[in-house]
Amino acid sequence: MKIEAYLASLFPTLRKDQILDDVRNTRVELRETTVPAYEVATPLLGKWKWKSEEMKGFASSFSRLVKGGNMIALIDAGLKETIGTLAAAEGYVIKSYNEEVASVALTYKKANVLQFIEAVAFVSKFARKFINYAFVHETALIADSDTFVKDAITPAEEKWISQNFIAFCTAFASVAQAVKSVEDAIESIPEITIKSSDPHALRETLGEKRLDPFKFGFINAKMNPFYWWGKWSAEGEVARYNAAKEELRLVQLRKLNLEKLNERKPDAALQNEIQYMENRVQGLNAKIATMEAKYA
């Protein structure tokens, strides 16, 4: 989203403590659910040859938009880098933001840092859902079941993964860098108030790279609705974290199930446990969607 449109979309006032809470919640989610999900998945899918057309297509796009190589192994490594780059963004907020932040007073630097924090939250959420998606589609072919995918993933989640994959690739490439690269990029962004500037003139004089070094202008998705709601309940944070933990558990179960099916040793009890967990995750995600609608 272009920086001017981003500014216009924000809630009028943001509090520094709310932003830092969101950073800390995202860091906990990364460390305790998303990174562990990839640590579980990578020993198997990090050397897996994709069988489903869906995953073949995503792997091809990832190679073109991010980097060639095994997509799951690369995401695994990048997520670990992201813990450090999120800390760099947090440090800038602690040092440079006032206790209350009026959106109309945001500079290009402050707005980019805010977008960076949003991007990390989006990458963590998408990556965790994507690894579950990968297991479902690869297992469906081995299980030879027409209804497997429909039972495991809701149509809304299938659509969300498909529509946001390019945004994920762009955001991932931006946040999964060496910490020094991110710090240098932040340092290079001008402290010019967006509202009072002429964006076209600035692009002519400074260049697009200095105003948008992380290429967030190419992302149309709203990466973290927290900043549009302007508020978010403690109950919502608990539901988000619980859903993340259950998605990690699903990855663990789905990996084991795929291994067993690949060895032609199906386990009915394991499949029943997966179905139970799928229902729990879908229920939690429905609860989160209801809260999002409430705070919109």
N, C-alpha and C positions, 0 to 999 in steps of 0.2 A: 504494500500500500504506500503510495507516495506520501511524503512526510507532511504535506499540507492537508491532504485528506485525512491522514492519521490524526493530526491535531484537531481537526473539526469534529472527529468522531469521539474524542475522549470526553469523559465526565469532567465538568468544569473544574473541580478541585480534587486533587489526590493527596493523601497524607503519606508522609515519609514512612511512618511506622507500618502502614498497610502494605506499602511496596516491599519493605524489608520482611514482613511476615510472609508475603507471597514468595519472595526469594528463598526463605528458609524452608517453607513447605515444599517448594519445588526441589530443593536440594535433598530433603529427606526422601521425597518420592523417587528421585533419581538413584540415590544410594541404596535404598531399602527395597525397591521394587523393580525399576526399569533396568538398571545395570545388572542386578542378579538374574533377571529374566534372560538377558543375553548371555550371561555366564553359563546358564543352564543350557541354552539353545545352541550356542556356538560350537561346542564339541561335535554335535551331530550335523546341524545345518551349515556350519562353517566349511564343510567339505561335501555338502549335498549337491547333487545334480538335479536341478528343478524339473519336475514332471508336469505340473499344472501350467496351463497357458497363462493363467493370471500371474503367477510368480515369475515365469519367463519374461513376461512383458515388463513387470516392475524391475527385474534385475537389469534388463536392457536399458531402461530409462535411467536407472541409478548410475550405471556405467557411463552414460552419456552426460548426465547432469552433475555428477559428483566425482566419481573415480571408478576406474576399472578394478576388477578383483571380486572376491566373494563378498556380496552385499552384506550378509549377516555379520561376518567377521569385521568388516569395515565399520558398520554401525556400532558393534560392540566396542571397538577401540575408540571410536569418536565420542561415544557417550561418556567414557571415562575422562577424556579431555574436557568435556563440557562441564564437569564438576568444577574444574579449575577456572574455566572462563566465566562461569556464573559467579564465582567468588570475586573475580576481578570487577565485574559489573556491580556487585554488591558493595565492594570497597569504594567505588566511585560514588554511589548513592549516599553512603555514610558520610563521605567527605564533602560532597558538593550540593546535595539537595537541602532545601529548607524544610522545616517541619510540615508545612503545608505547601503544596505545589499547585499553582494555578495553571491550567493547561495553556491559557493564552500567553503565559510568561515563559513557556518552555523554549530553551535554545535548541539548536540542531543537535548539539552534543547530548543534552539531557534527554531529548526525545529518542535519539538513537539508542541510548543506554536502556531506556524504558522498553523500547521495542526488542532489544536484545534479551532482556529478562523474559518478556512474553514469548520470544522465540524458543528459549530453553524449555519453558513450561510446555509449549506446543510439541516440541521435538520429543520430550519425555513421554507425553501422553500418546502421541502417534506411534512412536517406536514400540511401546508396550502392546498396543492394540495390533500393530502390524505383525509382530512376531507370533501372536496368537492366530492372526489371519493366515500367516504362512503355514503354520502347523495344520490348520483346518483344511486348507486347499490341497496340501500335499497328502494328508491322510485320506481325504475323500477319494483320491484316485486309487490308492492301495486298497482301501476298504470297498471300492467299487459300489458306492452307494449314491443313488440319485438325490436322496434327501439329507445326506450328511451335512452339507454346507448350510442348508436352510435351517436345520435344527440347531446348528452351532453358532451361527452369526445372524443377527437380525438384518433385514434388508436395509435399514437405516445405517447400520454400521458398515455394511458392504459399500454403500454409496459414499459414506464419509471417507473411507479409506481411498476409494477410487478418485474422488474429487480433490482430495488434499495431498495426494502423493507428490506432485510437483512442488507444492508449497513446502512439504516436508524436506525434499531434497535441497531446495534453496536455503531453508532455515538451518538444516543440518550442516551444510557446507560452511555456513557463516559462524555457527557457534562451536563446532567441533574442530577448533584450530588450536595451535599452541597458544598458551596464555600470553606470551610476549607479543604475538601477532595481534591479538585482540586489544591488549593494552595500548600498543602503538596506534592501532586504528582509532580507538577512542580518543587518544591524545590529539590526533590529527583533525578531528571534527571541530569546526569553529563554534565558539560560544556566542552565536548571533541569534537573537530572538526571532523565531520563525514568523510570528505574527507581524512584526514590524519590517520584515525584509521583503525584497523583490526576488522570489525564487528563481525566476528566469535569468535575471542579471547575475545572481550568485552562481548559477550553474555555468554562465558564460565566463566568469572571472575565476572561480575556484575549481570548477569541474564537478561532475556528478560523483566521482569517487570520494571526494572529501566530504560531501554532504550525505552520502549514503554508502559508506564503505562496506557494509554488510549485505547490500543489495536487497534490503527489505522492500524497496519500491516495486520489486517484481513479485511480491507475495500479496495476493488478493484476500486470502483467508484472514478472518479475525482470529489471531493466534491465541489470545487469552482473554475471554470475555470479562474477567475481573475488572479491567480498566474501563469497560463500558458500563458495567453495572454501577460502579462507584461504591459498592458495598457487597459483602459476602458473609454469610452467617457461619458461625463456628460449626453448626450442624452440617453445612455444606462442605467444609473442609474435612470433617470426619468421614462423610460419605465418599468424597473424592479419594481419600487415603485408603478407606476400606475396599473400594472398588479396585484400586491399584494393587493391593495385597492379594485380592482374590484372582486378579488377572495373572499375577506371578504364579500363584498356585496352579492355575489352569495351564500355564506354560510347562510347569514341571510334570503335570499329569499327561499333557498332550505329547510331550517329548517321549515319555515312557511308552505311551500307547503306540506312537508311530514306530518306535523301535520294535515293539512286540509284533505289530502287524507286518513290518518289513521282514521279520524272522518267521512269519506265518505261525505266530503263537498268540492269537487273540485272547484277551482277558475280559470277560463279561463284567466282572466286578469293577475293574478299572474303568470301563466304559460307562458304567452306571454312575460312578463317582464324578466322572467328567460331566455327564449330563446334569447332575445335581449342581455342580459348580457353575456350569453355564447359566442355569436358571438364576443362581444367586447374583452373578455378575450382571445379567440382563436386568434384574430387579433393581440393583443399585444404580445402574446407568439410567434407568427410567426415573428413579428418585432424583438423581442429579439434574436430569433434563427438566423435571418439574420445578426444581429450585431455580434453575437458570431462567425459566419463563417467569417465575415469581419476581426475580430481581432485575429482569430486563427493563 
